[in-house]
Amino acid sequence: MGLLYALLIGAIAGWLAGKLMKGGGFGLLLNIVIGIIGGLVGNWLFATLNINFIDGVIGDILTGAIGASVILFIAGLFKK
């Protein structure tokens, strides 16, 4: 169940980050990957900054989306 949860949250977070960063998304598989990595980055970032975020599914989605947005922003810097 944990893997399914991570995949579902990752897909939603990746899609949301694609929308936030003026993209149309990258397809289901890449959205999942970006969302899962974004969740790790978001958790690390919030822990480093000592920020307590919303608990639960909504918090996981927002954390993943923010982390994925950071990844997409950094990737955009290298693209230019």
C-alpha positions as CSV (number, residue, x, y, z in Angstrom):
1,M,0.0,0.0,0.0
2,G,2.9,2.4,0.7
3,L,4.3,2.0,-2.8
4,L,0.8,2.7,-4.4
5,Y,0.4,5.8,-2.1
6,A,3.9,7.1,-3.1
7,L,3.1,6.6,-6.8
8,L,-0.3,8.3,-6.6
9,I,1.0,11.2,-4.5
10,G,4.0,11.5,-6.8
11,A,1.9,11.6,-9.9
12,I,-0.4,14.3,-8.5
13,A,2.6,16.3,-7.2
14,G,4.5,16.1,-10.4
15,W,1.5,17.1,-12.5
16,L,0.8,20.1,-10.1
17,A,4.4,21.2,-10.3
18,G,4.3,21.0,-14.1
19,K,1.3,23.3,-14.0
20,L,2.9,25.7,-11.5
21,M,6.1,26.0,-13.5
22,K,4.3,26.9,-16.7
23,G,4.6,23.4,-18.1
24,G,1.9,21.0,-19.3
25,G,3.3,18.1,-17.4
26,F,5.7,15.4,-18.7
27,G,3.5,12.4,-19.0
28,L,2.4,10.0,-16.2
29,L,5.7,8.2,-15.7
30,L,7.9,11.3,-15.6
31,N,5.4,13.1,-13.4
32,I,5.5,10.2,-10.9
33,V,9.3,10.3,-10.9
34,I,9.5,14.1,-10.5
35,G,6.8,14.0,-7.8
36,I,8.5,11.3,-5.8
37,I,11.9,13.0,-6.0
38,G,10.2,16.3,-5.3
39,G,8.7,14.8,-2.2
40,L,12.1,13.9,-1.0
41,V,13.5,17.3,-1.8
42,G,10.5,19.0,-0.2
43,N,10.8,17.0,3.0
44,W,14.5,17.8,3.2
45,L,14.0,21.5,2.4
46,F,11.3,21.9,5.0
47,A,13.3,20.0,7.6
48,T,16.4,22.1,6.9
49,L,14.4,25.3,7.2
50,N,12.6,24.0,10.3
51,I,9.2,24.6,8.7
52,N,6.3,22.5,9.9
53,F,3.8,21.8,7.1
54,I,0.3,20.4,6.9
55,D,0.0,16.7,7.8
56,G,-1.9,14.2,5.8
57,V,-2.5,13.6,2.1
58,I,-2.8,17.3,1.2
59,G,0.4,18.1,3.0
60,D,2.2,15.3,1.2
61,I,0.9,16.5,-2.2
62,L,1.9,20.1,-1.5
63,T,5.3,19.1,-0.2
64,G,5.9,17.0,-3.3
65,A,4.7,19.8,-5.6
66,I,6.9,22.4,-3.9
67,G,9.9,20.0,-4.1
68,A,9.2,19.1,-7.7
69,S,8.9,22.8,-8.5
70,V,12.3,23.4,-7.0
71,I,13.7,20.6,-9.2
72,L,12.0,22.0,-12.3
73,F,13.3,25.5,-11.6
74,I,16.8,24.3,-11.2
75,A,16.5,22.2,-14.4
76,G,15.2,25.3,-16.2
77,L,18.4,27.2,-15.2
78,F,20.6,24.6,-16.9
79,K,18.3,24.5,-19.9
80,K,18.9,28.1,-20.8
